[in-house]
Amino acid sequence: MGYKPFRSTYYDDRMRASPALLRARAPYLIKNTITGFVICSLVIGIYTYTINAISQDEFDDVIVPDEPLQRPAQQPLGTTQALQQAVDARK
């Protein structure tokens, strides 16, 4: 004996909507369509507002530092020489 899934009166054997299901959904078709349109419009409006607000942001008040100093490559110094250079730099 084969397995029989739950049998619904709203769908036929090929899982197509029956006339009873179409009649049950008919009163809500217009309301659901309007609700879907309103929700989609709200999402698109929020997205558009956000992109518009971000694109108008100006960064004139941000201080951009100058280019860092380019130091020539130095040969590795011994510990004593490095310590002496550090002391001389502090003076």
C-alpha positions as CSV (number, residue, x, y, z in Angstrom):
1,M,0.0,0.0,0.0
2,G,1.4,3.4,-1.0
3,Y,1.7,6.4,1.1
4,K,-1.1,9.0,0.7
5,P,-0.2,12.5,1.7
6,F,-2.7,14.8,3.4
7,R,-5.6,15.3,1.1
8,S,-6.7,18.9,0.8
9,T,-10.0,20.0,-0.7
10,Y,-8.3,23.2,-2.0
11,Y,-5.8,21.5,-4.3
12,D,-6.2,18.7,-6.9
13,D,-3.9,15.8,-7.5
14,R,-1.5,17.9,-9.5
15,M,-1.4,20.6,-6.7
16,R,-3.3,23.1,-8.8
17,A,-5.7,25.5,-7.1
18,S,-9.3,24.2,-7.1
19,P,-12.3,26.4,-7.8
20,A,-13.1,26.4,-4.1
21,L,-9.7,27.9,-3.3
22,L,-10.1,30.5,-5.9
23,R,-13.5,31.5,-4.5
24,A,-12.1,31.6,-1.0
25,R,-9.3,33.9,-2.0
26,A,-11.4,36.2,-4.2
27,P,-12.5,38.6,-1.5
28,Y,-8.9,39.2,-0.4
29,L,-7.3,39.6,-3.8
30,I,-7.7,43.4,-4.1
31,K,-6.8,44.1,-0.4
32,N,-3.7,41.9,-0.6
33,T,-2.6,43.5,-3.8
34,I,-3.0,47.0,-2.4
35,T,-1.2,45.9,0.8
36,G,1.7,44.4,-1.2
37,F,2.0,47.6,-3.3
38,V,2.1,49.7,-0.2
39,I,4.8,47.6,1.5
40,C,6.9,47.6,-1.7
41,S,6.5,51.3,-2.1
42,L,7.5,51.9,1.6
43,V,10.7,49.7,1.1
44,I,11.6,51.5,-2.1
45,G,11.0,54.9,-0.5
46,I,13.2,54.1,2.5
47,Y,15.9,52.8,0.2
48,T,15.8,55.9,-2.0
49,Y,15.8,58.3,1.0
50,T,18.8,56.5,2.5
51,I,20.8,56.6,-0.7
52,N,19.9,60.2,-1.3
53,A,20.9,61.2,2.3
54,I,24.2,59.4,2.0
55,S,25.1,60.8,-1.4
56,Q,24.7,64.4,0.0
57,D,27.2,63.9,2.8
58,E,30.2,66.1,2.4
59,F,33.5,65.4,4.1
60,D,34.9,68.9,4.0
61,D,35.3,69.0,7.7
62,V,37.5,65.9,7.8
63,I,41.1,66.7,8.2
64,V,43.3,64.8,5.8
65,P,46.9,64.4,7.0
66,D,49.8,65.3,4.7
67,E,51.7,62.7,3.0
68,P,54.0,60.9,5.4
69,L,57.7,61.7,5.3
70,Q,59.8,59.5,3.1
71,R,62.8,58.4,5.1
72,P,65.7,56.8,3.3
73,A,66.4,53.2,4.0
74,Q,69.0,52.9,6.8
75,Q,71.3,50.2,7.5
76,P,70.7,48.3,10.7
77,L,72.5,49.9,13.6
78,G,73.9,48.3,16.6
79,T,72.2,48.7,19.9
80,T,74.6,51.4,21.1
81,Q,74.3,53.4,17.9
82,A,70.5,53.2,17.9
83,L,70.4,54.3,21.5
84,Q,72.7,57.2,20.8
85,Q,70.6,58.3,17.8
86,A,67.4,58.2,20.0
87,V,69.1,60.3,22.7
88,D,70.3,62.8,20.0
89,A,66.8,63.0,18.5
90,R,65.3,63.9,21.9
91,K,67.7,66.9,22.4
